[in-house]
């Protein structure tokens, strides 16, 4: 029997290694626009929403510039770039085990909804998730991951005592805390929370199999 009826996941750095695809598309966007980023395009920028990351990379909030770069990024990532995304070892088995145990799975991600659905289809995971939420699926756009999780819980009438959130960054843990959910940290991804970053109530796991063991009593 599962410990939690509902298991909510972050996506990038938790279920998938999307860094190569994302970084390649950011580089393509700057090259297409003839621009040079003010900081390095490396794994440290993966995780926040697209527009926020572009502001970081440009050092600018100029709406026209950000929109131009966003269009170039989407042209690359949403056509073929996303196909370079891979699953972390053991994730597919973990999802199958949780589903078989009776867990209802959902995603709450900073990634845009369109490429999220493309990636789930590409990896053959679409059937595992009852709900897929992204910041840009609502108008106006949801302001934070915490607000997105709150909306998911409300829309699906999920009681907080029945749910858990799993992610790889401190933002994920803080968003879980804001909604009264337990937080489980996936330390196999590039977020890789250090012990000093962990809140006392958070729990860290080093592999998908270990995480599944904690959620399911066979």
DADA-V378207 format. One line per field, one symbol per residue. phi: phi as a letter, one per 40 degrees, with the letter a starting at -180 (. if undefined). psi: psi as a letter, one per 20 degrees, with the letter a starting at -180 (. if undefined). burial: 1 if it has 9 or more other C-alpha atoms within 8 Angstrom, else 0. A space follows every 10 residues. Layout:
phi=???
psi=???
burial=???
This chain:
phi=.ccbcbbbbc bcgbbbccdd cccccccccc cccgbbccbc cbcccchccd ccccccccga bccccccccc cccccccccb dccccbccdg cdcccccccc chcbbabbbc cccccdcccc cdcgbdccbc abbbcccbbc dccacdcccc cccccbfccc ccbabbabbc dcccccdcbg bcbbcccccc cfdcdccccd ccbbbcadcc ccdccbbc
psi=qqhphpopqr fpighqnigg gghhhgghgh ghikrpqirq naiiipgrqg hghhhghhkq johggghghg ggghhggigh hhiipqqqpi gghggggggh ijqpqrpoqi qqgghghggg ghikihihph qopqhjiqoq pqhrhghggg gggghjlpph ijqqppajrh hgghhgghjk qqpppojiai gmpqhiipqh iqpqqiqhgg gghhhpo.
burial=0101111111 1111111111 1111111111 1010001000 1000010111 0011111100 0000010111 1111011100 1101101101 1101111110 1111111111 1110111111 1000100110 0111111000 0100111111 0110000101 0111111111 0111111010 1111111110 0110000100 0100111101 11001100
